[in-house]
Amino acid sequence: MKRVIFSILIITLIAFSCKEKTTESAKEIAAYETFGKEILADDALPAERMAEHYKSMTVGDSVNSKMVAKVDEVCKSKGCWMKLNLEDGNQVMVKFKDYGFFVPKDIDGKEVVINGKAFVNEVSVEEQRHYAEDAGKTPEEIAAITEVKKTYSFEADGVLLKQ
């Protein structure tokens, strides 16, 4: 009889411990809206730390990463790109893998978690002007873009938008 009671107690404890973990994951998922691939916010590097990684990279370098940062700008046309604040005066240009998803156009200032590939590249004058137009810049601001620019970039396969 003691074994039966002991077995029931162990099974009950295991069941409740599993339920609690599921509840924590459900709370985390509920705190974010997901775009693209489903990801979790855990292990995301803060923007300041990611900025240090970018500083050590050169054009052509890439690394798989997950980071959390605030949105500075987003494409006002479709939500097809966003720029995140790295907290060191720099931004990271985020595009979405295979143009497979977009984010809302009104998320300036909100916190996001992105997962994918971080890299450094050079952006042509033409491409910079295109992004400036998407962002709603004036014709004068667009015309002032005259040089190729080294940028911190990120190809995201999943984005979490904090609610």
C-alpha positions in Angstrom: 0.0 0.0 0.0 2.9 2.3 0.8 4.3 1.8 -2.7 1.0 2.7 -4.3 0.7 5.9 -2.3 4.4 6.8 -3.0 3.9 6.1 -6.7 0.8 8.3 -6.9 2.7 11.1 -5.1 5.6 10.9 -7.5 3.4 10.9 -10.6 1.4 13.9 -9.2 4.6 15.9 -8.6 5.9 15.1 -12.0 2.6 16.1 -13.6 2.5 19.5 -11.8 6.2 20.3 -12.5 5.6 19.7 -16.3 2.5 21.8 -16.2 4.4 24.7 -14.6 7.1 24.7 -17.3 4.5 24.7 -20.1 2.7 27.6 -18.4 6.0 29.6 -18.3 6.6 29.0 -22.1 2.9 30.0 -22.8 3.4 33.2 -20.8 6.5 34.0 -22.8 4.8 33.3 -26.1 1.8 35.4 -25.1 4.1 38.4 -24.3 5.2 38.5 -28.0 3.6 38.6 -31.4 5.5 36.2 -33.8 6.5 37.0 -37.4 8.2 34.4 -39.6 9.7 31.4 -38.0 8.6 30.7 -34.4 11.5 31.6 -32.0 11.9 32.0 -28.2 13.3 35.2 -26.6 15.7 33.3 -24.4 19.4 33.6 -25.0 19.0 36.8 -27.1 22.0 39.1 -26.9 21.3 42.7 -25.8 21.8 45.4 -28.4 25.0 46.7 -26.7 26.6 43.3 -26.8 25.7 42.7 -30.4 27.2 46.1 -31.2 30.6 44.8 -29.9 30.3 41.8 -32.2 29.6 44.0 -35.2 32.7 46.2 -34.4 34.9 43.1 -34.7 33.5 42.1 -38.0 34.6 43.1 -41.5 32.7 43.2 -44.8 31.8 39.7 -45.7 31.8 38.3 -42.2 28.6 36.7 -40.9 27.5 34.9 -37.7 24.2 33.2 -36.7 22.7 35.2 -33.8 19.7 36.2 -31.8 19.4 39.8 -30.4 16.9 42.0 -28.6 16.7 45.8 -29.5 14.4 48.7 -30.0 13.1 49.6 -33.5 14.3 53.0 -34.7 12.7 52.9 -38.2 10.5 50.5 -40.2 9.6 50.5 -43.9 6.5 52.7 -44.1 5.6 51.2 -47.5 5.1 47.5 -46.5 7.0 46.7 -43.3 9.6 44.9 -45.4 12.7 46.1 -43.4 13.5 47.8 -40.1 16.4 49.5 -38.4 17.3 48.6 -34.8 19.2 50.7 -32.3 22.5 49.2 -31.2 22.7 51.7 -28.2 26.1 52.9 -29.4 25.1 55.4 -32.0 24.9 52.7 -34.7 21.9 50.9 -36.2 21.5 47.5 -37.8 19.5 47.1 -41.0 17.2 44.1 -40.7 15.6 42.4 -43.8 13.5 39.3 -43.7 14.7 35.9 -45.1 13.4 35.3 -48.6 11.1 38.3 -48.3 8.9 35.8 -46.6 7.2 38.0 -44.0 6.8 41.6 -43.0 6.3 43.4 -39.7 3.8 46.1 -38.8 4.6 49.6 -40.1 3.9 51.3 -36.8 6.4 49.6 -34.5 8.9 52.5 -34.1 10.2 52.5 -30.5 9.0 49.0 -29.7 11.2 46.1 -28.6 11.8 43.2 -30.8 13.8 39.9 -30.7 15.3 38.8 -34.0 16.9 35.5 -35.0 19.0 34.9 -38.0 22.3 35.9 -39.6 24.3 39.0 -38.6 26.7 40.4 -41.2 28.6 43.5 -42.4 28.2 44.7 -46.0 28.4 47.8 -48.2 25.2 49.4 -49.4 25.2 51.2 -52.8 24.0 54.7 -53.2 21.0 53.5 -55.2 19.9 51.0 -52.5 20.4 53.7 -49.7 18.2 56.1 -51.7 15.5 53.4 -52.0 15.4 52.8 -48.3 15.3 56.6 -47.6 12.3 56.8 -50.0 10.6 53.9 -48.2 11.2 55.6 -44.9 9.5 58.8 -46.1 12.6 61.0 -46.4 12.4 64.3 -48.3 13.7 64.5 -51.9 16.5 66.7 -50.5 17.5 64.1 -47.9 17.5 61.4 -50.6 19.6 63.5 -53.0 22.2 64.1 -50.2 23.1 60.3 -50.3 26.2 60.2 -52.5 28.5 57.5 -51.1 28.6 53.8 -50.6 28.1 53.0 -46.9 29.4 50.2 -44.7 26.4 48.8 -42.7 25.6 46.4 -40.0 23.0 44.1 -41.4 20.8 41.2 -40.3 18.8 38.7 -42.2 16.0 37.6 -39.8 14.1 34.3 -40.2 12.0 35.1 -37.1 10.9 38.2 -35.2 9.2 38.5 -31.9 7.4 41.9 -31.2 7.0 42.6 -27.5 3.3 43.3 -26.7 
